[in-house]
Amino acid sequence: KTAESSGITEFEKCASTYRNWSKEILNAFKYGLTNGPTEGFNNKIKVLKRNSFGIKNFRRFRTRILHCTR
């Protein structure tokens, strides 16, 4: 409540965000589950995609994705 009524925009935004997402934030601490591994796999695929620019064979590209995300 102090942050919400502080008059400081950043504190008010932070308090608003916490109020809107409090259930999800508390569940993240309670269960310890995040989407971090999924984001990591997506990042690996994007890097591989950039490095593989020009590969014409989709099957080979798919195989490289499957091998890099194990």
Predicted model as a PDB file, atoms N, CA, C, CB and O in Angstrom, pLDDT in the B-factor column:
MODEL        1                                                                  
ATOM      1  N   LYS A   1       0.827  -1.192   0.000  1.00 78.00           N  
ATOM      2  CA  LYS A   1       0.000   0.000   0.000  1.00 78.00           C  
ATOM      3  C   LYS A   1       0.868   1.251   0.000  1.00 78.00           C  
ATOM      4  CB  LYS A   1      -0.939   0.001   1.206  1.00 78.00           C  
ATOM      5  O   LYS A   1       0.508   2.263  -0.601  1.00 78.00           O  
ATOM      6  N   THR A   2       2.007   1.180   0.674  1.00 81.00           N  
ATOM      7  CA  THR A   2       2.904   2.328   0.701  1.00 81.00           C  
ATOM      8  C   THR A   2       3.441   2.616  -0.692  1.00 81.00           C  
ATOM      9  CB  THR A   2       4.060   2.087   1.678  1.00 81.00           C  
ATOM     10  O   THR A   2       3.532   3.773  -1.103  1.00 81.00           O  
ATOM     11  N   ALA A   3       3.795   1.562  -1.415  1.00 83.00           N  
ATOM     12  CA  ALA A   3       4.322   1.734  -2.773  1.00 83.00           C  
ATOM     13  C   ALA A   3       3.254   2.300  -3.701  1.00 83.00           C  
ATOM     14  CB  ALA A   3       4.843   0.396  -3.324  1.00 83.00           C  
ATOM     15  O   ALA A   3       3.546   3.134  -4.559  1.00 83.00           O  
ATOM     16  N   GLU A   4       2.008   1.842  -3.527  1.00 78.00           N  
ATOM     17  CA  GLU A   4       0.930   2.319  -4.390  1.00 78.00           C  
ATOM     18  C   GLU A   4       0.635   3.800  -4.175  1.00 78.00           C  
ATOM     19  CB  GLU A   4      -0.328   1.506  -4.149  1.00 78.00           C  
ATOM     20  O   GLU A   4       0.265   4.508  -5.111  1.00 78.00           O  
ATOM     21  N   SER A   5       0.797   4.253  -2.966  1.00 81.00           N  
ATOM     22  CA  SER A   5       0.471   5.653  -2.670  1.00 81.00           C  
ATOM     23  C   SER A   5       1.701   6.541  -2.567  1.00 81.00           C  
ATOM     24  CB  SER A   5      -0.310   5.737  -1.385  1.00 81.00           C  
ATOM     25  O   SER A   5       1.605   7.669  -2.085  1.00 81.00           O  
ATOM     26  N   SER A   6       2.864   6.049  -3.014  1.00 83.00           N  
ATOM     27  CA  SER A   6       4.100   6.806  -2.862  1.00 83.00           C  
ATOM     28  C   SER A   6       4.205   7.991  -3.807  1.00 83.00           C  
ATOM     29  CB  SER A   6       5.268   5.905  -3.071  1.00 83.00           C  
ATOM     30  O   SER A   6       4.927   8.949  -3.528  1.00 83.00           O  
ATOM     31  N   GLY A   7       3.488   7.932  -4.926  1.00 86.00           N  
ATOM     32  CA  GLY A   7       3.607   8.997  -5.915  1.00 86.00           C  
ATOM     33  C   GLY A   7       4.770   8.792  -6.873  1.00 86.00           C  
ATOM     34  O   GLY A   7       4.978   9.598  -7.780  1.00 86.00           O  
ATOM     35  N   ILE A   8       5.528   7.722  -6.677  1.00 88.00           N  
ATOM     36  CA  ILE A   8       6.650   7.389  -7.562  1.00 88.00           C  
ATOM     37  C   ILE A   8       6.133   6.394  -8.596  1.00 88.00           C  
ATOM     38  CB  ILE A   8       7.880   6.794  -6.754  1.00 88.00           C  
ATOM     39  O   ILE A   8       5.678   5.302  -8.255  1.00 88.00           O  
ATOM     40  N   THR A   9       6.211   6.785  -9.847  1.00 87.00           N  
ATOM     41  CA  THR A   9       5.628   5.994 -10.929  1.00 87.00           C  
ATOM     42  C   THR A   9       6.131   4.560 -10.939  1.00 87.00           C  
ATOM     43  CB  THR A   9       5.925   6.641 -12.257  1.00 87.00           C  
ATOM     44  O   THR A   9       5.343   3.629 -11.108  1.00 87.00           O  
ATOM     45  N   GLU A  10       7.428   4.373 -10.761  1.00 90.00           N  
ATOM     46  CA  GLU A  10       8.015   3.033 -10.817  1.00 90.00           C  
ATOM     47  C   GLU A  10       7.470   2.148  -9.708  1.00 90.00           C  
ATOM     48  CB  GLU A  10       9.538   3.111 -10.721  1.00 90.00           C  
ATOM     49  O   GLU A  10       7.153   0.981  -9.942  1.00 90.00           O  
ATOM     50  N   PHE A  11       7.357   2.699  -8.489  1.00 89.00           N  
ATOM     51  CA  PHE A  11       6.809   1.923  -7.380  1.00 89.00           C  
ATOM     52  C   PHE A  11       5.352   1.570  -7.624  1.00 89.00           C  
ATOM     53  CB  PHE A  11       6.948   2.693  -6.072  1.00 89.00           C  
ATOM     54  O   PHE A  11       4.920   0.457  -7.324  1.00 89.00           O  
ATOM     55  N   GLU A  12       4.604   2.502  -8.160  1.00 89.00           N  
ATOM     56  CA  GLU A  12       3.193   2.256  -8.432  1.00 89.00           C  
ATOM     57  C   GLU A  12       3.024   1.162  -9.477  1.00 89.00           C  
ATOM     58  CB  GLU A  12       2.506   3.539  -8.896  1.00 89.00           C  
ATOM     59  O   GLU A  12       2.150   0.305  -9.347  1.00 89.00           O  
ATOM     60  N   LYS A  13       3.866   1.190 -10.523  1.00 90.00           N  
ATOM     61  CA  LYS A  13       3.806   0.143 -11.552  1.00 90.00           C  
ATOM     62  C   LYS A  13       4.171  -1.218 -10.966  1.00 90.00           C  
ATOM     63  CB  LYS A  13       4.747   0.483 -12.723  1.00 90.00           C  
ATOM     64  O   LYS A  13       3.535  -2.226 -11.275  1.00 90.00           O  
ATOM     65  N   CYS A  14       5.195  -1.239 -10.123  1.00 90.00           N  
ATOM     66  CA  CYS A  14       5.637  -2.491  -9.498  1.00 90.00           C  
ATOM     67  C   CYS A  14       4.526  -3.056  -8.615  1.00 90.00           C  
ATOM     68  CB  CYS A  14       6.928  -2.264  -8.665  1.00 90.00           C  
ATOM     69  O   CYS A  14       4.242  -4.253  -8.666  1.00 90.00           O  
ATOM     70  N   ALA A  15       3.900  -2.208  -7.812  1.00 89.00           N  
ATOM     71  CA  ALA A  15       2.812  -2.658  -6.940  1.00 89.00           C  
ATOM     72  C   ALA A  15       1.627  -3.157  -7.758  1.00 89.00           C  
ATOM     73  CB  ALA A  15       2.367  -1.524  -6.008  1.00 89.00           C  
ATOM     74  O   ALA A  15       0.989  -4.146  -7.398  1.00 89.00           O  
ATOM     75  N   SER A  16       1.338  -2.474  -8.852  1.00 89.00           N  
ATOM     76  CA  SER A  16       0.245  -2.887  -9.721  1.00 89.00           C  
ATOM     77  C   SER A  16       0.535  -4.242 -10.360  1.00 89.00           C  
ATOM     78  CB  SER A  16       0.000  -1.836 -10.801  1.00 89.00           C  
ATOM     79  O   SER A  16      -0.339  -5.107 -10.425  1.00 89.00           O  
ATOM     80  N   THR A  17       1.755  -4.417 -10.825  1.00 91.00           N  
ATOM     81  CA  THR A  17       2.144  -5.690 -11.426  1.00 91.00           C  
ATOM     82  C   THR A  17       2.039  -6.815 -10.410  1.00 91.00           C  
ATOM     83  CB  THR A  17       3.570  -5.611 -11.983  1.00 91.00           C  
ATOM     84  O   THR A  17       1.513  -7.887 -10.709  1.00 91.00           O  
ATOM     85  N   TYR A  18       2.542  -6.565  -9.208  1.00 91.00           N  
ATOM     86  CA  TYR A  18       2.456  -7.605  -8.173  1.00 91.00           C  
ATOM     87  C   TYR A  18       0.998  -7.923  -7.847  1.00 91.00           C  
ATOM     88  CB  TYR A  18       3.203  -7.160  -6.894  1.00 91.00           C  
ATOM     89  O   TYR A  18       0.640  -9.091  -7.692  1.00 91.00           O  
ATOM     90  N   ARG A  19       0.170  -6.914  -7.743  1.00 91.00           N  
ATOM     91  CA  ARG A  19      -1.236  -7.131  -7.432  1.00 91.00           C  
ATOM     92  C   ARG A  19      -1.903  -7.975  -8.512  1.00 91.00           C  
ATOM     93  CB  ARG A  19      -1.962  -5.792  -7.278  1.00 91.00           C  
ATOM     94  O   ARG A  19      -2.687  -8.873  -8.205  1.00 91.00           O  
ATOM     95  N   ASN A  20      -1.594  -7.688  -9.782  1.00 94.00           N  
ATOM     96  CA  ASN A  20      -2.216  -8.412 -10.894  1.00 94.00           C  
ATOM     97  C   ASN A  20      -1.693  -9.843 -11.046  1.00 94.00           C  
ATOM     98  CB  ASN A  20      -1.990  -7.656 -12.182  1.00 94.00           C  
ATOM     99  O   ASN A  20      -2.425 -10.720 -11.504  1.00 94.00           O  
ATOM    100  N   TRP A  21      -0.435 -10.085 -10.666  1.00 94.00           N  
ATOM    101  CA  TRP A  21       0.192 -11.383 -10.887  1.00 94.00           C  
ATOM    102  C   TRP A  21       0.561 -12.091  -9.583  1.00 94.00           C  
ATOM    103  CB  TRP A  21       1.426 -11.213 -11.738  1.00 94.00           C  
ATOM    104  O   TRP A  21       1.357 -13.030  -9.609  1.00 94.00           O  
ATOM    105  N   SER A  22       0.017 -11.676  -8.463  1.00 93.00           N  
ATOM    106  CA  SER A  22       0.454 -12.216  -7.171  1.00 93.00           C  
ATOM    107  C   SER A  22       0.269 -13.736  -7.084  1.00 93.00           C  
ATOM    108  CB  SER A  22      -0.314 -11.540  -6.039  1.00 93.00           C  
ATOM    109  O   SER A  22       1.137 -14.429  -6.553  1.00 93.00           O  
ATOM    110  N   LYS A  23      -0.835 -14.254  -7.592  1.00 94.00           N  
ATOM    111  CA  LYS A  23      -1.065 -15.698  -7.527  1.00 94.00           C  
ATOM    112  C   LYS A  23       0.028 -16.455  -8.287  1.00 94.00           C  
ATOM    113  CB  LYS A  23      -2.456 -16.049  -8.101  1.00 94.00           C  
ATOM    114  O   LYS A  23       0.575 -17.437  -7.786  1.00 94.00           O  
ATOM    115  N   GLU A  24       0.340 -15.990  -9.494  1.00 91.00           N  
ATOM    116  CA  GLU A  24       1.362 -16.655 -10.316  1.00 91.00           C  
ATOM    117  C   GLU A  24       2.751 -16.526  -9.696  1.00 91.00           C  
ATOM    118  CB  GLU A  24       1.371 -16.068 -11.733  1.00 91.00           C  
ATOM    119  O   GLU A  24       3.530 -17.478  -9.717  1.00 91.00           O  
ATOM    120  N   ILE A  25       3.062 -15.356  -9.146  1.00 91.00           N  
ATOM    121  CA  ILE A  25       4.368 -15.140  -8.519  1.00 91.00           C  
ATOM    122  C   ILE A  25       4.535 -16.065  -7.319  1.00 91.00           C  
ATOM    123  CB  ILE A  25       4.531 -13.666  -8.086  1.00 91.00           C  
ATOM    124  O   ILE A  25       5.580 -16.698  -7.163  1.00 91.00           O  
ATOM    125  N   LEU A  26       3.523 -16.146  -6.481  1.00 93.00           N  
ATOM    126  CA  LEU A  26       3.599 -17.014  -5.307  1.00 93.00           C  
ATOM    127  C   LEU A  26       3.679 -18.488  -5.700  1.00 93.00           C  
ATOM    128  CB  LEU A  26       2.393 -16.782  -4.402  1.00 93.00           C  
ATOM    129  O   LEU A  26       4.379 -19.260  -5.046  1.00 93.00           O  
ATOM    130  N   ASN A  27       2.972 -18.890  -6.760  1.00 91.00           N  
ATOM    131  CA  ASN A  27       3.056 -20.283  -7.233  1.00 91.00           C  
ATOM    132  C   ASN A  27       4.450 -20.607  -7.746  1.00 91.00           C  
ATOM    133  CB  ASN A  27       2.024 -20.538  -8.340  1.00 91.00           C  
ATOM    134  O   ASN A  27       4.921 -21.732  -7.576  1.00 91.00           O  
ATOM    135  N   ALA A  28       5.120 -19.643  -8.373  1.00 89.00           N  
ATOM    136  CA  ALA A  28       6.472 -19.887  -8.870  1.00 89.00           C  
ATOM    137  C   ALA A  28       7.414 -20.206  -7.710  1.00 89.00           C  
ATOM    138  CB  ALA A  28       6.988 -18.667  -9.662  1.00 89.00           C  
ATOM    139  O   ALA A  28       8.272 -21.080  -7.833  1.00 89.00           O  
ATOM    140  N   PHE A  29       7.262 -19.508  -6.590  1.00 92.00           N  
ATOM    141  CA  PHE A  29       8.096 -19.806  -5.424  1.00 92.00           C  
ATOM    142  C   PHE A  29       7.659 -21.093  -4.732  1.00 92.00           C  
ATOM    143  CB  PHE A  29       8.051 -18.646  -4.435  1.00 92.00           C  
ATOM    144  O   PHE A  29       8.492 -21.849  -4.232  1.00 92.00           O  
ATOM    145  N   LYS A  30       6.371 -21.334  -4.705  1.00 94.00           N  
ATOM    146  CA  LYS A  30       5.837 -22.514  -4.020  1.00 94.00           C  
ATOM    147  C   LYS A  30       6.246 -23.809  -4.712  1.00 94.00           C  
ATOM    148  CB  LYS A  30       4.320 -22.431  -3.942  1.00 94.00           C  
ATOM    149  O   LYS A  30       6.679 -24.756  -4.055  1.00 94.00           O  
ATOM    150  N   TYR A  31       6.109 -23.851  -6.045  1.00 93.00           N  
ATOM    151  CA  TYR A  31       6.357 -25.085  -6.785  1.00 93.00           C  
ATOM    152  C   TYR A  31       7.735 -25.136  -7.451  1.00 93.00           C  
ATOM    153  CB  TYR A  31       5.296 -25.260  -7.828  1.00 93.00           C  
ATOM    154  O   TYR A  31       8.203 -26.216  -7.813  1.00 93.00           O  
ATOM    155  N   GLY A  32       8.383 -23.994  -7.614  1.00 89.00           N  
ATOM    156  CA  GLY A  32       9.717 -23.979  -8.203  1.00 89.00           C  
ATOM    157  C   GLY A  32       9.751 -24.319  -9.681  1.00 89.00           C  
ATOM    158  O   GLY A  32      10.803 -24.688 -10.203  1.00 89.00           O  
ATOM    159  N   LEU A  33       8.624 -24.203 -10.364  1.00 86.00           N  
ATOM    160  CA  LEU A  33       8.561 -24.509 -11.790  1.00 86.00           C  
ATOM    161  C   LEU A  33       8.574 -23.215 -12.594  1.00 86.00           C  
ATOM    162  CB  LEU A  33       7.299 -25.342 -12.121  1.00 86.00           C  
ATOM    163  O   LEU A  33       7.893 -22.248 -12.253  1.00 86.00           O  
ATOM    164  N   THR A  34       9.352 -23.214 -13.658  1.00 87.00           N  
ATOM    165  CA  THR A  34       9.390 -22.053 -14.539  1.00 87.00           C  
ATOM    166  C   THR A  34       9.387 -22.535 -15.980  1.00 87.00           C  
ATOM    167  CB  THR A  34      10.636 -21.167 -14.252  1.00 87.00           C  
ATOM    168  O   THR A  34       9.476 -23.735 -16.241  1.00 87.00           O  
ATOM    169  N   ASN A  35       9.284 -21.602 -16.908  1.00 88.00           N  
ATOM    170  CA  ASN A  35       9.366 -21.952 -18.318  1.00 88.00           C  
ATOM    171  C   ASN A  35      10.790 -21.741 -18.837  1.00 88.00           C  
ATOM    172  CB  ASN A  35       8.363 -21.119 -19.139  1.00 88.00           C  
ATOM    173  O   ASN A  35      11.006 -21.656 -20.046  1.00 88.00           O  
ATOM    174  N   GLY A  36      11.752 -21.657 -17.928  1.00 90.00           N  
ATOM    175  CA  GLY A  36      13.156 -21.456 -18.295  1.00 90.00           C  
ATOM    176  C   GLY A  36      13.701 -22.499 -19.260  1.00 90.00           C  
ATOM    177  O   GLY A  36      14.315 -22.130 -20.261  1.00 90.00           O  
ATOM    178  N   PRO A  37      13.497 -23.796 -18.995  1.00 89.00           N  
ATOM    179  CA  PRO A  37      14.008 -24.801 -19.940  1.00 89.00           C  
ATOM    180  C   PRO A  37      13.418 -24.644 -21.343  1.00 89.00           C  
ATOM    181  CB  PRO A  37      13.708 -26.198 -19.420  1.00 89.00           C  
ATOM    182  O   PRO A  37      14.126 -24.799 -22.339  1.00 89.00           O  
ATOM    183  N   THR A  38      12.135 -24.341 -21.417  1.00 90.00           N  
ATOM    184  CA  THR A  38      11.497 -24.147 -22.720  1.00 90.00           C  
ATOM    185  C   THR A  38      12.109 -22.952 -23.441  1.00 90.00           C  
ATOM    186  CB  THR A  38       9.978 -23.951 -22.558  1.00 90.00           C  
ATOM    187  O   THR A  38      12.386 -23.018 -24.639  1.00 90.00           O  
ATOM    188  N   GLU A  39      12.321 -21.859 -22.709  1.00 93.00           N  
ATOM    189  CA  GLU A  39      12.936 -20.679 -23.312  1.00 93.00           C  
ATOM    190  C   GLU A  39      14.354 -20.984 -23.769  1.00 93.00           C  
ATOM    191  CB  GLU A  39      12.939 -19.508 -22.323  1.00 93.00           C  
ATOM    192  O   GLU A  39      14.803 -20.475 -24.796  1.00 93.00           O  
ATOM    193  N   GLY A  40      15.064 -21.819 -23.003  1.00 91.00           N  
ATOM    194  CA  GLY A  40      16.421 -22.217 -23.394  1.00 91.00           C  
ATOM    195  C   GLY A  40      16.427 -22.994 -24.699  1.00 91.00           C  
ATOM    196  O   GLY A  40      17.262 -22.755 -25.570  1.00 91.00           O  
ATOM    197  N   PHE A  41      15.486 -23.932 -24.830  1.00 89.00           N  
ATOM    198  CA  PHE A  41      15.384 -24.695 -26.076  1.00 89.00           C  
ATOM    199  C   PHE A  41      15.048 -23.781 -27.247  1.00 89.00           C  
ATOM    200  CB  PHE A  41      14.324 -25.798 -25.946  1.00 89.00           C  
ATOM    201  O   PHE A  41      15.624 -23.910 -28.327  1.00 89.00           O  
ATOM    202  N   ASN A  42      14.116 -22.858 -27.033  1.00 91.00           N  
ATOM    203  CA  ASN A  42      13.762 -21.924 -28.107  1.00 91.00           C  
ATOM    204  C   ASN A  42      14.956 -21.087 -28.526  1.00 91.00           C  
ATOM    205  CB  ASN A  42      12.619 -21.011 -27.667  1.00 91.00           C  
ATOM    206  O   ASN A  42      15.147 -20.829 -29.714  1.00 91.00           O  
ATOM    207  N   ASN A  43      15.760 -20.663 -27.562  1.00 92.00           N  
ATOM    208  CA  ASN A  43      16.941 -19.867 -27.882  1.00 92.00           C  
ATOM    209  C   ASN A  43      17.939 -20.696 -28.687  1.00 92.00           C  
ATOM    210  CB  ASN A  43      17.600 -19.336 -26.596  1.00 92.00           C  
ATOM    211  O   ASN A  43      18.502 -20.205 -29.666  1.00 92.00           O  
ATOM    212  N   LYS A  44      18.162 -21.946 -28.285  1.00 89.00           N  
ATOM    213  CA  LYS A  44      19.079 -22.810 -29.034  1.00 89.00           C  
ATOM    214  C   LYS A  44      18.610 -22.983 -30.477  1.00 89.00           C  
ATOM    215  CB  LYS A  44      19.204 -24.182 -28.350  1.00 89.00           C  
ATOM    216  O   LYS A  44      19.414 -22.935 -31.407  1.00 89.00           O  
ATOM    217  N   ILE A  45      17.312 -23.184 -30.655  1.00 88.00           N  
ATOM    218  CA  ILE A  45      16.764 -23.362 -32.000  1.00 88.00           C  
ATOM    219  C   ILE A  45      16.949 -22.097 -32.830  1.00 88.00           C  
ATOM    220  CB  ILE A  45      15.276 -23.735 -31.930  1.00 88.00           C  
ATOM    221  O   ILE A  45      17.302 -22.174 -34.006  1.00 88.00           O  
ATOM    222  N   LYS A  46      16.713 -20.929 -32.223  1.00 90.00           N  
ATOM    223  CA  LYS A  46      16.879 -19.670 -32.956  1.00 90.00           C  
ATOM    224  C   LYS A  46      18.331 -19.448 -33.362  1.00 90.00           C  
ATOM    225  CB  LYS A  46      16.392 -18.495 -32.108  1.00 90.00           C  
ATOM    226  O   LYS A  46      18.604 -18.988 -34.471  1.00 90.00           O  
ATOM    227  N   VAL A  47      19.264 -19.776 -32.465  1.00 89.00           N  
ATOM    228  CA  VAL A  47      20.690 -19.640 -32.802  1.00 89.00           C  
ATOM    229  C   VAL A  47      21.057 -20.595 -33.927  1.00 89.00           C  
ATOM    230  CB  VAL A  47      21.578 -19.909 -31.562  1.00 89.00           C  
ATOM    231  O   VAL A  47      21.752 -20.217 -34.869  1.00 89.00           O  
ATOM    232  N   LEU A  48      20.590 -21.828 -33.826  1.00 86.00           N  
ATOM    233  CA  LEU A  48      20.857 -22.809 -34.881  1.00 86.00           C  
ATOM    234  C   LEU A  48      20.257 -22.351 -36.204  1.00 86.00           C  
ATOM    235  CB  LEU A  48      20.293 -24.188 -34.493  1.00 86.00           C  
ATOM    236  O   LEU A  48      20.867 -22.519 -37.260  1.00 86.00           O  
ATOM    237  N   LYS A  49      19.074 -21.776 -36.145  1.00 85.00           N  
ATOM    238  CA  LYS A  49      18.416 -21.282 -37.351  1.00 85.00           C  
ATOM    239  C   LYS A  49      19.238 -20.173 -38.012  1.00 85.00           C  
ATOM    240  CB  LYS A  49      17.009 -20.770 -37.018  1.00 85.00           C  
ATOM    241  O   LYS A  49      19.374 -20.139 -39.235  1.00 85.00           O  
ATOM    242  N   ARG A  50      19.783 -19.267 -37.194  1.00 86.00           N  
ATOM    243  CA  ARG A  50      20.632 -18.192 -37.746  1.00 86.00           C  
ATOM    244  C   ARG A  50      21.908 -18.753 -38.352  1.00 86.00           C  
ATOM    245  CB  ARG A  50      20.984 -17.167 -36.655  1.00 86.00           C  
ATOM    246  O   ARG A  50      22.348 -18.316 -39.415  1.00 86.00           O  
ATOM    247  N   ASN A  51      22.501 -19.732 -37.662  1.00 82.00           N  
ATOM    248  CA  ASN A  51      23.751 -20.315 -38.147  1.00 82.00           C  
ATOM    249  C   ASN A  51      23.544 -21.201 -39.365  1.00 82.00           C  
ATOM    250  CB  ASN A  51      24.410 -21.114 -37.047  1.00 82.00           C  
ATOM    251  O   ASN A  51      24.479 -21.428 -40.132  1.00 82.00           O  
ATOM    252  N   SER A  52      22.339 -21.700 -39.550  1.00 80.00           N  
ATOM    253  CA  SER A  52      22.062 -22.624 -40.647  1.00 80.00           C  
ATOM    254  C   SER A  52      21.413 -21.943 -41.837  1.00 80.00           C  
ATOM    255  CB  SER A  52      21.181 -23.740 -40.168  1.00 80.00           C  
ATOM    256  O   SER A  52      20.753 -22.594 -42.647  1.00 80.00           O  
ATOM    257  N   PHE A  53      21.595 -20.664 -41.941  1.00 79.00           N  
ATOM    258  CA  PHE A  53      20.982 -19.943 -43.050  1.00 79.00           C  
ATOM    259  C   PHE A  53      21.446 -20.545 -44.372  1.00 79.00           C  
ATOM    260  CB  PHE A  53      21.329 -18.436 -42.986  1.00 79.00           C  
ATOM    261  O   PHE A  53      22.647 -20.687 -44.598  1.00 79.00           O  
ATOM    262  N   GLY A  54      20.523 -20.895 -45.231  1.00 78.00           N  
ATOM    263  CA  GLY A  54      20.865 -21.440 -46.535  1.00 78.00           C  
ATOM    264  C   GLY A  54      20.729 -22.943 -46.646  1.00 78.00           C  
ATOM    265  O   GLY A  54      20.877 -23.489 -47.739  1.00 78.00           O  
ATOM    266  N   ILE A  55      20.451 -23.635 -45.543  1.00 78.00           N  
ATOM    267  CA  ILE A  55      20.256 -25.079 -45.615  1.00 78.00           C  
ATOM    268  C   ILE A  55      18.963 -25.341 -46.380  1.00 78.00           C  
ATOM    269  CB  ILE A  55      20.211 -25.726 -44.182  1.00 78.00           C  
ATOM    270  O   ILE A  55      17.908 -24.808 -46.035  1.00 78.00           O  
ATOM    271  N   LYS A  56      19.054 -26.154 -47.408  1.00 82.00           N  
ATOM    272  CA  LYS A  56      17.889 -26.414 -48.248  1.00 82.00           C  
ATOM    273  C   LYS A  56      17.123 -27.656 -47.817  1.00 82.00           C  
ATOM    274  CB  LYS A  56      18.314 -26.558 -49.685  1.00 82.00           C  
ATOM    275  O   LYS A  56      15.936 -27.795 -48.113  1.00 82.00           O  
ATOM    276  N   ASN A  57      17.799 -28.550 -47.124  1.00 86.00           N  
ATOM    277  CA  ASN A  57      17.185 -29.812 -46.747  1.00 86.00           C  
ATOM    278  C   ASN A  57      16.537 -29.669 -45.366  1.00 86.00           C  
ATOM    279  CB  ASN A  57      18.234 -30.958 -46.751  1.00 86.00           C  
ATOM    280  O   ASN A  57      17.242 -29.603 -44.359  1.00 86.00           O  
ATOM    281  N   PHE A  58      15.211 -29.621 -45.310  1.00 85.00           N  
ATOM    282  CA  PHE A  58      14.503 -29.440 -44.045  1.00 85.00           C  
ATOM    283  C   PHE A  58      14.733 -30.608 -43.100  1.00 85.00           C  
ATOM    284  CB  PHE A  58      13.015 -29.265 -44.294  1.00 85.00           C  
ATOM    285  O   PHE A  58      14.840 -30.404 -41.891  1.00 85.00           O  
ATOM    286  N   ARG A  59      14.811 -31.825 -43.621  1.00 88.00           N  
ATOM    287  CA  ARG A  59      15.016 -32.995 -42.774  1.00 88.00           C  
ATOM    288  C   ARG A  59      16.344 -32.884 -42.013  1.00 88.00           C  
ATOM    289  CB  ARG A  59      14.988 -34.284 -43.624  1.00 88.00           C  
ATOM    290  O   ARG A  59      16.411 -33.228 -40.833  1.00 88.00           O  
ATOM    291  N   ARG A  60      17.390 -32.409 -42.679  1.00 85.00           N  
ATOM    292  CA  ARG A  60      18.685 -32.234 -42.021  1.00 85.00           C  
ATOM    293  C   ARG A  60      18.599 -31.153 -40.943  1.00 85.00           C  
ATOM    294  CB  ARG A  60      19.772 -31.871 -43.055  1.00 85.00           C  
ATOM    295  O   ARG A  60      19.157 -31.307 -39.857  1.00 85.00           O  
ATOM    296  N   PHE A  61      17.899 -30.065 -41.249  1.00 84.00           N  
ATOM    297  CA  PHE A  61      17.734 -28.979 -40.286  1.00 84.00           C  
ATOM    298  C   PHE A  61      16.963 -29.473 -39.054  1.00 84.00           C  
ATOM    299  CB  PHE A  61      17.000 -27.780 -40.941  1.00 84.00           C  
ATOM    300  O   PHE A  61      17.328 -29.162 -37.920  1.00 84.00           O  
ATOM    301  N   ARG A  62      15.901 -30.241 -39.286  1.00 86.00           N  
ATOM    302  CA  ARG A  62      15.110 -30.790 -38.187  1.00 86.00           C  
ATOM    303  C   ARG A  62      15.964 -31.711 -37.323  1.00 86.00           C  
ATOM    304  CB  ARG A  62      13.886 -31.549 -38.726  1.00 86.00           C  
ATOM    305  O   ARG A  62      15.874 -31.675 -36.096  1.00 86.00           O  
ATOM    306  N   THR A  63      16.786 -32.531 -37.957  1.00 87.00           N  
ATOM    307  CA  THR A  63      17.664 -33.444 -37.222  1.00 87.00           C  
ATOM    308  C   THR A  63      18.650 -32.663 -36.365  1.00 87.00           C  
ATOM    309  CB  THR A  63      18.420 -34.368 -38.191  1.00 87.00           C  
ATOM    310  O   THR A  63      18.920 -33.048 -35.228  1.00 87.00           O  
ATOM    311  N   ARG A  64      19.186 -31.577 -36.896  1.00 84.00           N  
ATOM    312  CA  ARG A  64      20.123 -30.750 -36.109  1.00 84.00           C  
ATOM    313  C   ARG A  64      19.421 -30.145 -34.905  1.00 84.00           C  
ATOM    314  CB  ARG A  64      20.733 -29.628 -36.982  1.00 84.00           C  
ATOM    315  O   ARG A  64      20.012 -30.051 -33.829  1.00 84.00           O  
ATOM    316  N   ILE A  65      18.178 -29.736 -35.067  1.00 83.00           N  
ATOM    317  CA  ILE A  65      17.408 -29.181 -33.955  1.00 83.00           C  
ATOM    318  C   ILE A  65      17.221 -30.250 -32.876  1.00 83.00           C  
ATOM    319  CB  ILE A  65      16.028 -28.650 -34.447  1.00 83.00           C  
ATOM    320  O   ILE A  65      17.433 -29.991 -31.692  1.00 83.00           O  
ATOM    321  N   LEU A  66      16.829 -31.439 -33.293  1.00 85.00           N  
ATOM    322  CA  LEU A  66      16.584 -32.513 -32.336  1.00 85.00           C  
ATOM    323  C   LEU A  66      17.856 -32.897 -31.582  1.00 85.00           C  
ATOM    324  CB  LEU A  66      16.014 -33.732 -33.050  1.00 85.00           C  
ATOM    325  O   LEU A  66      17.795 -33.232 -30.399  1.00 85.00           O  
ATOM    326  N   HIS A  67      19.006 -32.853 -32.252  1.00 84.00           N  
ATOM    327  CA  HIS A  67      20.264 -33.217 -31.597  1.00 84.00           C  
ATOM    328  C   HIS A  67      20.755 -32.116 -30.655  1.00 84.00           C  
ATOM    329  CB  HIS A  67      21.334 -33.518 -32.645  1.00 84.00           C  
ATOM    330  O   HIS A  67      21.391 -32.413 -29.644  1.00 84.00           O  
ATOM    331  N   CYS A  68      20.474 -30.857 -30.969  1.00 79.00           N  
ATOM    332  CA  CYS A  68      20.998 -29.774 -30.123  1.00 79.00           C  
ATOM    333  C   CYS A  68      20.138 -29.536 -28.896  1.00 79.00           C  
ATOM    334  CB  CYS A  68      21.103 -28.488 -30.921  1.00 79.00           C  
ATOM    335  O   CYS A  68      20.584 -28.859 -27.969  1.00 79.00           O  
ATOM    336  N   THR A  69      18.922 -30.067 -28.852  1.00 69.00           N  
ATOM    337  CA  THR A  69      18.038 -29.790 -27.723  1.00 69.00           C  
ATOM    338  C   THR A  69      17.876 -30.988 -26.786  1.00 69.00           C  
ATOM    339  CB  THR A  69      16.684 -29.362 -28.232  1.00 69.00           C  
ATOM    340  O   THR A  69      16.907 -31.053 -26.030  1.00 69.00           O  
ATOM    341  N   ARG A  70      18.778 -31.900 -26.826  1.00 66.00           N  
ATOM    342  CA  ARG A  70      18.693 -33.056 -25.930  1.00 66.00           C  
ATOM    343  C   ARG A  70      19.266 -32.753 -24.590  1.00 66.00           C  
ATOM    344  CB  ARG A  70      19.396 -34.244 -26.517  1.00 66.00           C  
ATOM    345  O   ARG A  70      19.276 -33.616 -23.712  1.00 66.00           O  
TER     346      ARG A  70                                                      
ENDMDL                                                                          
END                                                                             
